[in-house]
Amino acid sequence: PWSKSHQEISNKGGDNMDVNQRVLLPEGFNPSYLKLYYGKLFPHAEIFKWMSYGNDGKHPACDQSYFGRREFSYTLENDIYIRFQSFNSAAQLESSIKNKCPFKIDIGPVYSVDPAKRHAYAQGSDNVFTPVERELVFDIDMSDYDDVRYCCSGADVCLECWPLMTIAIKVIDTTLRDDFGFNHILWVYSGRRGVHCWVCDGRARRLSNEQRAAITEYFRVYKGNENSHKKVSLTGPALHPFLVRSYTEVLNSFFEEKLLPGQKLLATEERFEKILQLIPDDAVTAELRGKWLENRRSSISREDINVSRWQQLKHSLQSGKTKGHGLRRCVEEIVFSYTYPRLDLEVSKHMNHLLKAPFCVHPKTGRVCVPIDPNKCEEFDPTTVPTLSTLLEELNMGGLSEDIENGTFVLTLFYTIVYLFVDKL
């Protein structure tokens, strides 16, 4: 029974677990499991290696104070929040995490001085305590797409709407590499409903707030607000090459082949009215509405009606010499409105923003925040991500100490991800 398994784990603390008897753990998150997870599985040394960027004390030119000036933040049980934690070594980091067993670990910037000693510098006239280095980060949350998905809402995700995150990864990763020349880019699943991006190149970490804001402005396409029907306005005689590439290589095919039929965007009057509101021509809108209302009981199958109506819309907007340039551009604006990455721009603009550390366990789902390979992001399935309970089940079966036939898949996957994650940086 669950209570017995829970009691066994709590009492043993993971040090003397019986590896010959499998303990079935309930799915999801349980605070009692964190002690085992942080004690046996969490990659403390790898996090230290990453955050040190070579300043790990192993060569004379390194900055011995570098890692010690990095801020770590803990969220403990009952939403107790502890900021400005700092550590001088991997051992200190590991000891602190194991001792406090935080529900969440956030990583902040590297400051000019040790953040734990910031009050000692507060009395001076100069602002000595200031962030001097921080990865360029991006945060994409599925709940920001609630107006264009009908399968889920809020924090819920499924395989029908998750491809919106895949498209975001493809668009942003390609642009960061091709347009800005960054190479060391880490994508991480948030554990529930989104993805995080860490750009770790040295020149990315040293960007000023103004430079970060300029990069986020480069990505910005949404000009409206939550109360406006038209949130995307593609102005000018021609699209920026970055937008052309995103549209032709990723967005258009995804919209027409996956999102349109998958979310049934034109299947009902309520849904197609949202798209008609994006057309700035009353005559065209009235014509399409009339056709679709008249034919809603036609023999066209439900699976095909979205595609056929989209073809009608494109024909109405793009055919004929009398159609203005802005009206023809409307097709592209609709596609961008429904598929273009929706970034939390404020996260990226400021150097002192905190972001959840990779390999945390999400307290709502129990899923581990694992890295995503951008070259294979379409293969990523959030529903099969290792969870705290599945990892500990395999640990209980001896997955770390012996090669057993069917008990090491999740652990092998987990540690493969860890090593790839560190090697890429």
N, C-alpha and C positions, 0 to 999 in steps of 0.2 A: 504493500500500500504506500501512497505518497508520503504519509506522515512518517513511516518507518525510514524510507529513503532519505527524507529530509533530515531526520534525527541522526542517522548514521553519518551523513556528510558533515553536518554541523559539529558533531562530536570529534570526528577524526581529523577534520581540518585538512584533509587531502594528503597527509604525510604517510598514513599507514592504511590506505584504502585497499580493500580486497580486490585484486585485479582478476580473480577467477570467477567472480560473481557480478553479473551486470546489474547495475542499479538504474531502474527506469526513472527518469526525471520528468516532471511536468514541463510542457513547453512554456516559452515566455521567459520573463525576467524574475529572478528571485535574489534578494540581497545576500542571502546566505551562500550563494554560489560564487560571489565575487572573490572571496578569500582564496578559493581554489583557483579561479581563473587568473588572478593576479600573481598567485604563487607559482603556478605551473605553466601557464601559457602566454601571458602577456609579454610582448617583445620589448622589455625595458632596454636591453643593450642596443637593439636596433634603433629604437627611438632616439637614444643618446647619440648614436653614430650619425643619424640623419641630422639632428638638430645642431650637432657640432660643426658640420661642414668642414671637416679636416682639422678643426681646432680642438683636438682631443688629447693634446699633451704628448703626442708621439713623435713630434719633430720640433726642432728648436725655433722655427719661424712662426709657430702657431700662437694664437692669442689665448693664453691660459684662462682668461676671465670670460671668454666668449659665452660658453654654455651657461655659466653662472649668472649671466645678465639676462637670460631668457625667462620670461614670465610663464608660469604654469598656474592654472586655476582649477580648483576642485569644486564640484557640486556633490555634497554629501547627502545622506538620507534626510528627509524632511526639508529638502530645498535649502540646506545650509550651504552658503556660498563662501568660498575662501579664495581670495585673489592674491596676486603677487607672491606666489610661492617660487622659490629658486633653489637650484641645486648645483653643486660643484663637480659632481661625478655621476656616472651611471649607477654606482652603488647607492648614493644618496637618493637619487630619483627612485630606484627600485624599493629601497627601504621605506620611503615616504608613502608610495602608492600601496605597498603591501600593508602598511600600518593603518592607513586611513580608508582604504577600499572605497574610493570615490565612485559615485554613480556615474559621473561624467568627468572627463579631463579636457580642459580647453587649453590651447596653446596661444600665447600672445607674442608680442614683439621682443626683440633684443633691445634692452634699454642702455642708456649711457652709463648707468651704474647698476649695481645689484638691486633689483626691485624690492627685495626683502628689507633692504636698508634705506629705502627711499626717504623715510622721515628724517634721517640724519642730514639730508641735503635740503630739507624744506625751509630751513631758516635763512638760507643764503639769498642774496638779491638776484642771482642768476638762476635760470631754470635749468639746473644741472640734470634733473631726472626727466629724461625725454626719450622716446623711442628713436632708435637710430637704424634699425634694420628689421625687416619683416617680409615674409613671402607675399607675393601678390596673390590674393585669394579671391575665389568666386564661390557664391552660394546659390544654388538653384533648388527651389522648393516646389514640389508637385502641386501643392495647394494653390499656388499662383495661377495654375492652369484650369481652375474649376469652371471657368466660363466656356471652355472649349472641350471638355470631356464630360461624358454622361454615364460612364460605367462606375465611377467612384467620385468621392468628394472629400475635402479636408485632408486628413492624414492617411486615408486609405489609398492603396495602389493595387493594380493588378496588371496582368500581362497585356491588357488592351491599351492602357494609358502609359505604362512605363516607357514605351518607345519614345515618348516625348523627351524623356531624360537622355535617351540614346542620341537623339537628334541634337540636343543641346551640347552633349559631349563632342560630337563630330564637328559641329560648327565652330565652337569655341576653341577646341584643341587645334584644329587646322589653322585658324586665324592667328592664334598665339605663336604657332611655329612658322607659318609662311609669311605673315605680315609683320611680326615683331621679332622674329628670330630667336625665340626662346626654345630651349631643348629639354630642360629638366622639369617636366610637368607631371604631377601626381593627381590622379582622380580617385576619389574615395566615396563609397556609398555611405550615406548618412545614417543608415541603420533602420530607416523607416520610409521616408517619403521624398528623398532628394539626393543630390550629389554635391560634393565639395571639390574644388580645384585648388591645388597648391602649385604656384609657379616658383620654382626654387633656384633658378639661375642667380648668380651673384648680382648681376645688374638689376634683376627684378626685385631682389630683397632690399636693394639700396634706393629704390625709387622714392621720391618725395610724395607727399600727399597730393600735391598739384599734378605730378606726373601720373599718379594712379588715377586721379579723376579724369585726366585726358584720355587714358586708355579705356576707362569705362564709358566715356562719351563716344568713343569710336564704336563701341558695341551697341550703343543706344539706338533703338528704332522706335520704341513706344513713346509717343509724344502726348497722348491723351491721358485721361484719368478714369477712375472707375465709373464715373457718371456719364462719360461720353461714349457714343456708339462707335466712333471711329478712333481707334487708339494707335493706328499706324498710318503715317503719311509719308510716302516716298516721293519727295519733291525733287525738282531739277529735271533737266532734259534727259539724263541717263542715270541709271543706278551706279552707285560706287562699285568698283570691281569686286570688293569684298562681298557686297550684297549679291552681286550677279553670281559669283562663285557659290555662295551659300544656297541661292535659289535653284540654280541649275543642277548642282551636284548633289544636293541633299533635300532641301525643303519641298520642292515641287513634287518630286516622285513620291516622297513620304506622304504628303498630303493626299495625293490622288489615289495611291495604291493601298495605303494603310489607314490613315486617320479618317478620311472621308467615308469609306464603307465600314470601317471598324466602329466608329462612334456614331454612324448613321446621321451625319450632320445635316442632311437635307431630307430626311425621311418623314418628318412631321412639320406641320405648319409652325409650331412654336420654334422649332430649330431652324427652319429655313428663313424665318422672319429675321433672326439674328444676323444672318448673312446678307439678306436683302437690305438691311439698315446700313450696311457698309457701302452701298452703291449710291453715289451722289447724283443720280438722275432719276427723277420721279417717273418718267415715262417708261424707262427700262424696267424699273422696279415693278410698276403696275403690270407691265406685259408679262414678266416672269411669274409674278404672283397669280395672275389670271390663268396662265397655262398650268401651273402646279396645282391650284385648287380645282381646276376643271378635270385634271387627269389623276386626281389622288385615288380614284377607284378603278384606274385602268388595269390592264392585264400585266403591266410591268411588275416584276417580282420585287419584293422588299429589298433583296440583296442588290438589285441593279438600279433601283430608283435614285440612289444618291449619285451614282456615276452618271446616269443619263441626265439628271437635272444639272449637274455640274457642267456637262458638255453644252447644255442649252444656255447656261449662264455665260460661259466663255464665248460662245458664238454671238450672243447678244451684245457683249461688251467689246469684243475685239474685231468683229466683222464690219465691213462697210467703210467707205471713205469719210462718211460724215461723223464717225465717232472721234471724239477729241482724244488727245494724248492722255489726259488725266483719267478718262473713262477706261481706256485700254490698260492703263497702269493699275486699275482697280483690282484686276485678277491677282496680280502680284501682291497687292496690299492685303487681300483676303488670306492668301497663303501665309504671308508673314504674320498676320494677326493670330492665326491658329497654330503655327508651328515654330516660330522664331523663339530662341531661348529667352526666358524671362528671368533676368538677373536681379538679385537684390543689390543694386548698385552701391548703396551706402556701405555694404560690407567690404567692397573692393577699394573704396576711395580713401579709407583712413588706415594708417599704419598700425594704430593701437587696437584694431578690432580683434576679438578673440574668436577662435574657430576650434571646433571639436577635434581632438586628436584621433588619428587613425587607430583602429583596433580597440576603441571603446566599445562597450556593449550598450545598445540602446535600451533604456529602462522600460519602454513601452512594449517593445517587440522581442527583446532578448537577442536580437541579431547583432553580429559583430560588424563594425564599420570597416569593411575590407576594401582594399584598393581595386580599381577597375582598369583593365588594360584598354586604352582608347582605341587600339587597333582591332580589338575584338569586342567592343562594347555592345554590339548587337547580340552577342551571345550571353550577356550578363542577365541573370534571372534573380531578382531580389527575393523571390519566394524560396530559393534554394541556398541562400546565404547561410553559412554556419551560425548556429545559435548557441547561446551559453549552455543550454541543456544538452544539445547533441555533442558538443565538445567535451563536456564533463562525463557524459556517458562513455565516450571513447577513451577518455583518460582513465576511467574506472576499469575499463576492459584491458588496460595495459598498453594503450596505443603509443605511449611515448617510450616504453621500455622493451617491447618485443614486437616482432612482426607477425601479427595474427591476420588470418586470411581476409576476414570481412569487417574488421573493426578499425581500420586506420584511414579510410577514405577522407573523412572530413578533416582529420588532423593533418594528413599529408597535404591536402589542398590549402589548409590554413597556413602551414609553414612555408609552402612553396610561394604563397602570396607574400609572406614576410620577406623572404630572401630576394624576390624579384623587386619588391618595393624599395629595399635598401640599395640594391645594386644599381637601380636606375638613377639613383641620386648620388 
